[in-house]
Amino acid sequence: MRLESAFRVLFFVYCLEAGLFLTVLPWSASWNQLAWSAPTALLHGWLTAGALRGAISGFGLCHLLWALHDIDAYLRRATAR
């Protein structure tokens, strides 16, 4: 039982960190530096496209929602015991 709880906590932390990272990074100055260092103009265009940035941010939001859902479910189970 303890191993399962530890796994859940690690999963919460992963989802929260990955969600925040993926939501914020595409709109940061670091992302622009990455785009400018792209080896081809086509790749630079893709990296600076709002659609790709939005898709990556959306994937990050999915991680955040998943983490919140799992935290809520875990807390509900813990209070039911």
N, CA and C atoms as an extended XYZ file, in Angstrom:
243
Properties=species:S:1:pos:R:3:atomname:S:1:resname:S:1:resid:I:1 pbc="F F F"
N         0.822       -1.197        0.000 N   MET     1
C         0.000        0.000        0.000 CA  MET     1
C         0.861        1.254        0.000 C   MET     1
N         1.954        1.239        0.717 N   ARG     2
C         2.823        2.414        0.765 CA  ARG     2
C         3.461        2.687       -0.592 C   ARG     2
N         3.829        1.611       -1.299 N   LEU     3
C         4.432        1.785       -2.610 CA  LEU     3
C         3.440        2.427       -3.576 C   LEU     3
N         2.179        2.033       -3.493 N   GLU     4
C         1.151        2.624       -4.346 CA  GLU     4
C         0.977        4.113       -4.041 C   GLU     4
N         1.001        4.479       -2.779 N   SER     5
C         0.880        5.892       -2.399 CA  SER     5
C         2.081        6.696       -2.892 C   SER     5
N         3.261        6.119       -2.772 N   ALA     6
C         4.465        6.808       -3.252 CA  ALA     6
C         4.402        7.002       -4.763 C   ALA     6
N         3.932        5.977       -5.468 N   PHE     7
C         3.788        6.088       -6.917 CA  PHE     7
C         2.798        7.187       -7.283 C   PHE     7
N         1.686        7.253       -6.568 N   ARG     8
C         0.686        8.289       -6.841 CA  ARG     8
C         1.264        9.686       -6.636 C   ARG     8
N         1.994        9.869       -5.554 N   VAL     9
C         2.590       11.184       -5.280 CA  VAL     9
C         3.595       11.546       -6.377 C   VAL     9
N         4.421       10.600       -6.785 N   LEU    10
C         5.368       10.871       -7.867 CA  LEU    10
C         4.650       11.213       -9.167 C   LEU    10
N         3.542       10.529       -9.424 N   PHE    11
C         2.773       10.811      -10.629 CA  PHE    11
C         2.146       12.201      -10.569 C   PHE    11
N         1.634       12.597       -9.397 N   PHE    12
C         1.093       13.947       -9.235 CA  PHE    12
C         2.167       14.978       -9.539 C   PHE    12
N         3.333       14.777       -8.940 N   VAL    13
C         4.436       15.730       -9.117 CA  VAL    13
C         4.848       15.800      -10.588 C   VAL    13
N         4.962       14.629      -11.226 N   TYR    14
C         5.315       14.611      -12.651 CA  TYR    14
C         4.299       15.397      -13.473 C   TYR    14
N         3.016       15.107      -13.278 N   CYS    15
C         1.982       15.778      -14.080 CA  CYS    15
C         1.972       17.282      -13.841 C   CYS    15
N         2.141       17.700      -12.605 N   LEU    16
C         2.166       19.133      -12.309 CA  LEU    16
C         3.376       19.813      -12.955 C   LEU    16
N         4.557       19.208      -12.798 N   GLU    17
C         5.761       19.814      -13.369 CA  GLU    17
C         5.720       19.820      -14.895 C   GLU    17
N         5.370       18.694      -15.485 N   ALA    18
C         5.301       18.629      -16.945 CA  ALA    18
C         4.235       19.574      -17.475 C   ALA    18
N         3.111       19.644      -16.791 N   GLY    19
C         2.043       20.539      -17.227 CA  GLY    19
C         2.457       21.997      -17.203 C   GLY    19
N         3.082       22.413      -16.114 N   LEU    20
C         3.545       23.804      -16.030 CA  LEU    20
C         4.613       24.090      -17.077 C   LEU    20
N         5.541       23.159      -17.231 N   PHE    21
C         6.629       23.334      -18.194 CA  PHE    21
C         6.082       23.450      -19.613 C   PHE    21
N         5.216       22.522      -20.000 N   LEU    22
C         4.694       22.520      -21.367 CA  LEU    22
C         3.717       23.666      -21.627 C   LEU    22
N         3.060       24.155      -20.602 N   THR    23
C         2.133       25.260      -20.788 CA  THR    23
C         2.865       26.581      -20.973 C   THR    23
N         3.945       26.773      -20.238 N   VAL    24
C         4.638       28.065      -20.228 CA  VAL    24
C         5.767       28.146      -21.264 C   VAL    24
N         6.517       27.079      -21.451 N   LEU    25
C         7.727       27.133      -22.288 CA  LEU    25
C         7.512       27.654      -23.708 C   LEU    25
N         6.482       27.216      -24.443 N   PRO    26
C         6.356       27.691      -25.828 CA  PRO    26
C         6.191       29.207      -25.969 C   PRO    26
N         5.835       29.890      -24.906 N   TRP    27
C         5.617       31.331      -24.968 CA  TRP    27
C         6.753       32.115      -24.314 C   TRP    27
N         7.854       31.444      -23.990 N   SER    28
C         8.969       32.090      -23.299 CA  SER    28
C        10.062       32.515      -24.277 C   SER    28
N        10.991       33.312      -23.760 N   ALA    29
C        12.132       33.762      -24.563 CA  ALA    29
C        13.031       32.582      -24.922 C   ALA    29
N        13.098       31.584      -24.067 N   SER    30
C        13.919       30.401      -24.354 CA  SER    30
C        13.430       29.685      -25.609 C   SER    30
N        12.118       29.633      -25.775 N   TRP    31
C        11.558       28.994      -26.968 CA  TRP    31
C        11.966       29.767      -28.226 C   TRP    31
N        11.948       31.088      -28.147 N   ASN    32
C        12.353       31.890      -29.301 CA  ASN    32
C        13.817       31.659      -29.637 C   ASN    32
N        14.663       31.532      -28.621 N   GLN    33
C        16.081       31.238      -28.875 CA  GLN    33
C        16.230       29.875      -29.538 C   GLN    33
N        15.452       28.904      -29.087 N   LEU    34
C        15.477       27.580      -29.703 CA  LEU    34
C        15.054       27.670      -31.164 C   LEU    34
N        14.020       28.431      -31.432 N   ALA    35
C        13.523       28.566      -32.807 CA  ALA    35
C        14.558       29.226      -33.699 C   ALA    35
N        15.246       30.243      -33.203 N   TRP    36
C        16.248       30.923      -34.018 CA  TRP    36
C        17.476       30.061      -34.277 C   TRP    36
N        17.716       29.075      -33.420 N   SER    37
C        18.866       28.196      -33.633 CA  SER    37
C        18.516       26.977      -34.488 C   SER    37
N        17.296       26.927      -35.005 N   ALA    38
C        16.869       25.805      -35.849 CA  ALA    38
C        17.724       25.775      -37.122 C   ALA    38
N        18.087       24.585      -37.587 N   PRO    39
C        18.984       24.486      -38.741 CA  PRO    39
C        18.351       24.873      -40.080 C   PRO    39
N        17.022       24.841      -40.179 N   THR    40
C        16.382       25.189      -41.448 CA  THR    40
C        15.289       26.229      -41.218 C   THR    40
N        14.997       26.953      -42.267 N   ALA    41
C        13.948       27.975      -42.190 CA  ALA    41
C        12.576       27.329      -41.985 C   ALA    41
N        12.385       26.153      -42.566 N   LEU    42
C        11.107       25.457      -42.411 CA  LEU    42
C        10.874       25.084      -40.948 C   LEU    42
N        11.895       24.545      -40.298 N   LEU    43
C        11.776       24.187      -38.887 CA  LEU    43
C        11.572       25.430      -38.025 C   LEU    43
N        12.256       26.503      -38.366 N   HIS    44
C        12.068       27.768      -37.645 CA  HIS    44
C        10.613       28.236      -37.771 C   HIS    44
N        10.066       28.116      -38.954 N   GLY    45
C         8.674       28.509      -39.162 CA  GLY    45
C         7.708       27.680      -38.342 C   GLY    45
N         7.958       26.381      -38.268 N   TRP    46
C         7.092       25.510      -37.469 CA  TRP    46
C         7.190       25.843      -35.988 C   TRP    46
N         8.417       26.073      -35.508 N   LEU    47
C         8.615       26.334      -34.083 CA  LEU    47
C         8.012       27.664      -33.643 C   LEU    47
N         7.910       28.613      -34.556 N   THR    48
C         7.352       29.910      -34.190 CA  THR    48
C         5.857       30.024      -34.517 C   THR    48
N         5.291       28.977      -35.100 N   ALA    49
C         3.864       28.996      -35.446 CA  ALA    49
C         3.017       28.939      -34.174 C   ALA    49
N         2.021       29.785      -34.120 N   GLY    50
C         1.134       29.819      -32.966 CA  GLY    50
C         0.375       28.521      -32.759 C   GLY    50
N         0.065       27.815      -33.846 N   ALA    51
C        -0.673       26.556      -33.728 CA  ALA    51
C         0.147       25.504      -32.990 C   ALA    51
N         1.426       25.401      -33.300 N   LEU    52
C         2.273       24.433      -32.604 CA  LEU    52
C         2.448       24.826      -31.146 C   LEU    52
N         2.678       26.103      -30.911 N   ARG    53
C         2.815       26.573      -29.528 CA  ARG    53
C         1.535       26.302      -28.740 C   ARG    53
N         0.405       26.554      -29.343 N   GLY    54
C        -0.872       26.299      -28.683 CA  GLY    54
C        -1.107       24.816      -28.425 C   GLY    54
N        -0.710       23.971      -29.369 N   ALA    55
C        -0.872       22.524      -29.188 CA  ALA    55
C        -0.016       22.025      -28.028 C   ALA    55
N         1.205       22.515      -27.931 N   ILE    56
C         2.082       22.106      -26.830 CA  ILE    56
C         1.530       22.618      -25.507 C   ILE    56
N         1.051       23.846      -25.496 N   SER    57
C         0.447       24.386      -24.273 CA  SER    57
C        -0.816       23.605      -23.895 C   SER    57
N        -1.602       23.222      -24.877 N   GLY    58
C        -2.795       22.418      -24.618 CA  GLY    58
C        -2.444       21.067      -24.026 C   GLY    58
N        -1.370       20.465      -24.514 N   PHE    59
C        -0.898       19.197      -23.956 CA  PHE    59
C        -0.481       19.394      -22.501 C   PHE    59
N         0.140       20.535      -22.213 N   GLY    60
C         0.505       20.852      -20.833 CA  GLY    60
C        -0.724       21.034      -19.952 C   GLY    60
N        -1.746       21.682      -20.478 N   LEU    61
C        -2.982       21.845      -19.719 CA  LEU    61
C        -3.659       20.506      -19.447 C   LEU    61
N        -3.561       19.586      -20.394 N   CYS    62
C        -4.100       18.239      -20.162 CA  CYS    62
C        -3.380       17.576      -18.988 C   CYS    62
N        -2.064       17.741      -18.908 N   HIS    63
C        -1.302       17.199      -17.783 CA  HIS    63
C        -1.767       17.824      -16.464 C   HIS    63
N        -1.973       19.131      -16.470 N   LEU    64
C        -2.412       19.798      -15.243 CA  LEU    64
C        -3.792       19.311      -14.806 C   LEU    64
N        -4.704       19.172      -15.752 N   LEU    65
C        -6.045       18.684      -15.424 CA  LEU    65
C        -6.005       17.244      -14.922 C   LEU    65
N        -5.157       16.439      -15.526 N   TRP    66
C        -5.017       15.053      -15.100 CA  TRP    66
C        -4.499       14.999      -13.661 C   TRP    66
N        -3.508       15.836      -13.358 N   ALA    67
C        -2.965       15.878      -11.998 CA  ALA    67
C        -4.043       16.311      -11.007 C   ALA    67
N        -4.789       17.342      -11.330 N   LEU    68
C        -5.836       17.810      -10.427 CA  LEU    68
C        -6.919       16.750      -10.224 C   LEU    68
N        -7.279       16.061      -11.289 N   HIS    69
C        -8.271       14.997      -11.185 CA  HIS    69
C        -7.772       13.880      -10.272 C   HIS    69
N        -6.522       13.454      -10.455 N   ASP    70
C        -5.983       12.374       -9.637 CA  ASP    70
C        -5.808       12.792       -8.180 C   ASP    70
N        -5.411       14.027       -7.949 N   ILE    71
C        -5.284       14.516       -6.577 CA  ILE    71
C        -6.656       14.525       -5.899 C   ILE    71
N        -7.669       15.001       -6.617 N   ASP    72
C        -9.024       15.019       -6.078 CA  ASP    72
C        -9.499       13.600       -5.761 C   ASP    72
N        -9.292       12.672       -6.662 N   ALA    73
C        -9.712       11.286       -6.442 CA  ALA    73
C        -8.972       10.677       -5.254 C   ALA    73
N        -7.696       10.955       -5.143 N   TYR    74
C        -6.900       10.429       -4.026 CA  TYR    74
C        -7.403       10.976       -2.689 C   TYR    74
N        -7.676       12.264       -2.646 N   LEU    75
C        -8.161       12.872       -1.411 CA  LEU    75
C        -9.545       12.364       -1.042 C   LEU    75
N       -10.401       12.165       -2.017 N   ARG    76
C       -11.740       11.626       -1.740 CA  ARG    76
C       -11.658       10.212       -1.177 C   ARG    76
N       -10.751        9.400       -1.747 N   ARG    77
C       -10.572        8.041       -1.231 CA  ARG    77
C       -10.005        8.062        0.176 C   ARG    77
N        -9.084        8.982        0.442 N   ALA    78
C        -8.444        9.055        1.764 CA  ALA    78
C        -9.451        9.499        2.827 C   ALA    78
N       -10.336       10.405        2.486 N   THR    79
C       -11.325       10.867        3.478 CA  THR    79
C       -12.443        9.845        3.658 C   THR    79
N       -12.682        8.991        2.662 N   ALA    80
C       -13.725        7.974        2.774 CA  ALA    80
C       -13.312        6.844        3.716 C   ALA    80
N       -12.030        6.675        3.904 N   ARG    81
C       -11.531        5.586        4.765 CA  ARG    81
C       -11.758        5.889        6.185 C   ARG    81
